[in-house]
């Protein structure tokens, strides 16, 4: 037991200090489709986002698609969180375990920014019209166990962002692997998310009239022109995670996990988490997100819990909740439901 604890602490601190040595300035706001960086899934959030080495529920395609084939049963999954400023984030997925083939999954992430009033220079208090904004990601995933200890998976995603009459579209690719070592079944996960095309806004509001040569009188001064927006890269993210059971007995288990995250549009970060399960029914979780970020750290402690109800005939329903604290913004509550069949 003491040896396991020492190995776990070494694993965590190795991730922490390797990240700390590479800390640099924040790159927030340098990519498109930033909604892809929102943490989704109450179990993952409750463990501080240290989920790359576990990814054991319906949110696995988002964290490490390589772990998706490790579940033994089919899963239907839904999660909701009320993000800042009444922004609603929803995620739904279904994963089928196909014998001798692998796991096939489909997922949808939708972010609704609500309605906002149209304002102009002439009418700064509103025109009486309203517009909306939203983000969408559709993914198709496949994962396969190549051996009893190694699995690999990939996701192809269609991504769309829209605001008023403008929109941007793109495609991205995720890949992940999971390896279960022979040392106390410690799990190592590696994933690369959001490798894909650039995003560029286009739409009818970007069309305007232009006078090619204002020095010429009588020419056509209303040539149709288009304002061209910049192209933005996807928020590419590299994640390495490790998880290990410190306690594994008939009626209870304690797992600890650590993730190192390297996003292209933010500083590097480290996450720690733990999950204690009692009688295979009740789960209690805690974590710490974004260690060693210093002045850039808006987040910190997370807490969560879950209840699993076995309905018989291989049918079970799981409810999960997580609390995520922020330094200068509202705290966020995550709710997830999973149907295992």
C-alpha positions in Angstrom: 0.0 0.0 0.0 2.8 2.4 0.9 4.6 1.6 -2.3 1.5 2.4 -4.3 1.1 5.7 -2.6 4.7 6.6 -3.3 4.4 5.7 -7.0 1.2 7.7 -7.3 2.8 10.8 -5.7 5.8 10.5 -7.9 3.6 10.2 -11.0 1.6 13.3 -10.0 4.6 15.4 -9.1 6.5 14.4 -12.3 3.6 15.7 -14.3 3.3 18.9 -12.2 6.9 19.9 -12.3 7.3 19.1 -16.0 4.4 21.4 -16.7 5.7 24.1 -14.3 9.0 24.3 -16.0 7.3 25.2 -19.3 4.9 27.8 -18.1 4.7 30.8 -20.5 2.4 33.7 -21.2 -1.3 33.0 -21.8 -2.5 32.6 -25.4 -6.2 32.9 -24.6 -8.1 34.3 -27.6 -5.8 33.0 -30.3 -7.9 30.2 -31.7 -11.4 29.6 -33.0 -14.0 27.2 -31.7 -12.9 27.9 -28.1 -16.0 26.2 -26.8 -14.2 22.9 -27.5 -12.1 23.6 -24.4 -15.1 23.6 -22.0 -14.8 20.7 -19.5 -17.8 18.4 -20.0 -19.0 15.5 -17.9 -19.7 15.6 -14.2 -17.5 12.7 -13.3 -14.5 14.2 -15.1 -15.1 17.7 -13.7 -15.5 16.3 -10.2 -12.1 14.8 -10.5 -10.5 18.2 -11.5 -10.4 17.3 -15.1 -7.8 14.6 -14.4 -9.6 12.2 -16.7 -7.3 11.3 -19.5 -6.1 8.1 -17.9 -9.7 7.0 -17.0 -12.4 8.3 -19.4 -14.8 5.7 -18.1 -18.2 7.1 -19.0 -20.1 8.5 -22.0 -17.9 11.6 -22.1 -14.8 9.5 -23.0 -14.8 10.7 -26.7 -14.1 14.2 -25.4 -11.3 13.3 -23.0 -9.6 10.2 -24.5 -11.4 8.4 -27.3 -9.0 5.5 -26.9 -10.7 4.6 -23.6 -14.1 4.3 -25.2 -13.7 0.6 -26.0 -12.8 -0.3 -22.4 -16.5 -0.1 -21.3 -18.2 -3.5 -21.4 -21.7 -2.3 -22.1 -23.5 0.2 -24.3 -24.0 3.7 -23.0 -26.4 6.6 -23.6 -25.2 9.8 -22.0 -26.4 13.3 -21.4 -24.9 16.2 -19.5 -25.9 19.8 -19.0 -24.2 22.8 -17.4 -25.3 26.4 -16.9 -22.1 28.2 -18.0 -21.3 31.9 -17.3 -23.8 34.6 -18.3 -26.7 32.2 -18.7 -24.8 30.3 -21.5 -26.2 26.7 -21.7 -23.9 23.8 -22.6 -25.3 20.4 -23.5 -23.7 17.2 -24.6 -25.3 13.9 -25.7 -23.6 10.7 -26.8 -24.4 7.1 -27.4 -21.7 4.4 -27.5 -22.2 0.8 -28.7 -19.8 -2.0 -27.9 -19.6 -4.2 -31.0 -18.2 -7.7 -30.1 -15.0 -8.6 -32.0 -15.0 -5.2 -33.7 -14.7 -2.3 -31.2 -16.7 0.6 -29.9 -18.7 2.9 -32.1 -19.9 6.2 -30.7 -21.7 9.4 -31.8 -21.8 12.7 -29.9 -23.2 16.2 -30.0 -22.0 19.3 -28.2 -24.3 22.4 -28.4 -23.6 25.8 -26.8 -26.5 28.3 -26.7 -25.6 31.9 -25.9 -29.2 33.0 -25.8 -30.8 36.0 -27.5 -29.3 39.5 -27.6 -30.7 42.7 -28.7 -29.5 44.3 -31.9 -28.0 47.8 -31.4 -26.7 50.3 -33.9 -24.9 53.7 -33.7 -28.2 55.4 -34.3 -30.0 53.2 -31.8 -27.5 52.2 -29.1 -30.3 51.1 -26.8 -31.7 48.6 -29.2 -33.7 48.4 -32.4 -36.3 46.0 -31.1 -34.7 43.2 -33.1 -32.9 40.2 -31.5 -30.2 37.9 -32.7 -28.7 34.6 -31.3 -25.4 32.9 -31.3 -24.5 29.2 -30.9 -21.8 26.6 -31.3 -22.1 23.0 -32.5 -19.9 20.0 -32.7 -20.9 16.6 -34.1 -18.6 13.7 -33.7 -18.3 10.1 -34.9 -15.9 7.9 -32.9 -14.4 4.5 -33.1 -12.1 2.7 -30.7 -10.7 -0.8 -30.5 -8.8 -2.9 -28.0 -5.7 -4.0 -29.9 -4.7 -6.2 -26.9 -6.1 -6.8 -23.4 -4.1 -3.9 -22.2 -3.8 -1.4 -25.1 -6.6 0.4 -27.0 -6.7 3.1 -29.6 -9.5 5.3 -30.9 -10.3 8.3 -33.2 -13.0 10.9 -33.7 -14.0 12.9 -36.8 -15.8 16.1 -35.9 -17.8 18.6 -37.8 -17.7 22.0 -36.0 -19.9 25.1 -36.6 -20.1 28.5 -35.0 -22.8 31.1 -35.7 -23.7 34.6 -34.6 -26.4 36.7 -36.1 -26.1 36.2 -39.9 -22.5 35.0 -39.9 -21.1 31.5 -39.4 -17.9 29.5 -39.6 -17.5 25.8 -40.3 -14.6 23.3 -40.0 -13.6 19.7 -39.4 -11.3 18.3 -36.7 -9.8 15.0 -35.8 -9.1 13.5 -32.3 -6.9 10.5 -31.5 -6.3 8.8 -28.2 -4.7 5.7 -26.7 -5.0 3.9 -23.3 -2.5 1.5 -21.9 -3.1 -0.6 -18.7 0.3 -1.4 -17.2 1.1 -4.5 -15.1 1.9 -2.4 -12.1 -1.3 -2.5 -10.1 -3.3 -1.9 -13.4 -2.1 1.7 -13.5 -3.6 3.3 -16.7 -1.7 5.7 -19.0 -3.6 7.8 -21.5 -2.5 10.0 -24.3 -4.7 12.1 -26.6 -4.5 14.8 -29.2 -7.8 16.7 -29.8 -8.9 19.3 -32.4 -6.4 18.8 -35.1 -8.1 20.2 -38.1 -8.9 23.0 -40.5 -9.1 26.7 -39.8 -12.3 28.6 -39.0 -13.4 31.7 -40.8 -16.5 33.7 -40.3 -18.6 34.5 -43.4 -22.2 35.8 -44.0 -24.4 38.4 -45.6 -23.5 41.1 -43.1 -20.0 41.1 -44.4 -21.1 42.3 -47.8 -20.8 46.1 -48.5 -20.5 48.6 -51.3 -17.2 50.0 -52.3 -16.0 52.8 -54.6 -12.9 51.5 -56.4 -11.7 55.0 -57.3 -13.2 57.9 -55.4 -11.3 60.4 -57.6 -13.4 59.5 -60.6 -16.8 61.3 -60.8 -19.7 59.3 -62.3 -18.3 55.8 -62.0 -20.1 53.0 -60.3 -19.5 53.8 -56.6 -21.5 50.8 -55.4 -19.4 47.8 -56.4 -20.4 44.9 -54.2 -17.5 43.9 -52.0 -17.0 41.5 -49.1 -15.2 42.1 -45.8 -12.9 39.2 -45.3 -12.4 38.0 -41.7 -9.3 36.3 -40.3 -8.8 32.6 -40.2 -8.3 31.0 -36.8 -6.8 27.7 -35.9 -8.6 25.0 -33.9 -7.7 24.8 -30.2 -5.3 21.9 -30.5 -4.8 20.1 -27.2 -2.3 17.5 -26.2 -3.2 15.5 -23.0 -1.3 12.9 -21.0 -3.0 11.3 -18.1 -2.3 8.6 -15.5 -4.6 6.9 -13.1 -4.2 4.1 -10.6 -6.3 2.3 -7.9 -4.9 2.9 -4.5 -7.5 0.8 -2.9 -9.4 -2.0 -4.7 -11.6 -4.2 -2.5 -14.9 -6.0 -2.9 -17.0 -3.1 -1.5 -15.0 -0.1 -2.3 -12.3 1.4 -4.6 -10.2 4.5 -4.5 -8.7 5.8 -7.7 -6.2 8.7 -8.0 -5.4 10.5 -11.3 -3.2 13.2 -12.7 -3.3 14.9 -16.1 -0.9 17.2 -17.9 -2.6 19.4 -20.5 -0.8 21.3 -23.3 -3.3 23.5 -25.2 -2.3 25.7 -28.2 -4.4 28.6 -26.9 -3.6 28.7 -23.3 -0.8 28.1 -20.8 0.1 24.5 -19.9 -1.8 23.1 -16.9 -1.9 20.2 -14.5 -4.9 18.6 -12.9 -5.3 16.2 -9.9 -8.3 14.0 -9.0 -9.6 11.2 -6.9 -12.7 9.0 -7.0 -13.9 6.9 -4.1 -16.7 4.3 -4.8 -18.6 2.6 -2.0 -20.5 -0.7 -2.6 -20.4 0.1 -6.4 -23.3 2.5 -5.8 -22.1 5.8 -4.3 -19.1 7.7 -5.7 -17.4 10.7 -4.0 -15.0 12.8 -6.0 -12.6 15.7 -5.5 -9.9 17.4 -7.6 -7.8 20.4 -8.2 -7.6 22.0 -11.7 -4.9 24.1 -13.2 -2.1 23.7 -10.7 0.9 26.1 -11.0 -0.8 28.5 -13.3 -0.2 31.4 -11.0 -1.8 34.7 -12.1 -3.5 32.9 -15.0 -5.4 30.4 -12.7 -9.1 31.1 -12.6 -10.0 27.7 -11.3 -9.2 25.5 -8.4 -11.0 22.9 -6.2 -13.7 20.7 -7.7 -16.1 18.3 -6.0 -18.6 15.8 -7.2 -20.7 12.7 -6.4 -22.5 10.0 -8.3 -25.1 7.3 -7.7 -25.5 4.1 -9.7 -28.9 2.3 -9.7 -28.8 -1.3 -11.0 -32.2 -2.0 -12.6 -31.4 -5.7 -13.5 -30.9 -7.4 -16.8 -27.7 -5.5 -17.4 -29.6 -2.2 -17.2 -28.3 0.6 -14.9 -28.8 4.3 -14.6 -26.2 6.7 -13.2 -26.6 10.3 -12.0 -23.6 12.5 -11.5 -23.1 16.0 -10.1 -20.0 18.2 -10.0 -19.2 21.6 -8.5 -16.6 23.8 -10.2 -15.3 26.9 -8.6 -13.9 30.0 -10.3 -12.0 32.9 -8.9 -13.7 35.9 -10.5 -16.7 34.3 -12.2 -19.8 32.4 -11.1 -19.4 28.8 -9.9 -20.6 26.2 -12.3 -22.8 23.1 -11.6 -22.6 20.1 -13.8 -25.3 17.4 -14.1 -24.9 14.2 -16.0 -27.1 11.1 -16.6 -25.9 7.8 -18.1 -28.0 4.8 -19.1 -25.9 1.6 -19.3 -27.5 -1.2 -21.2 
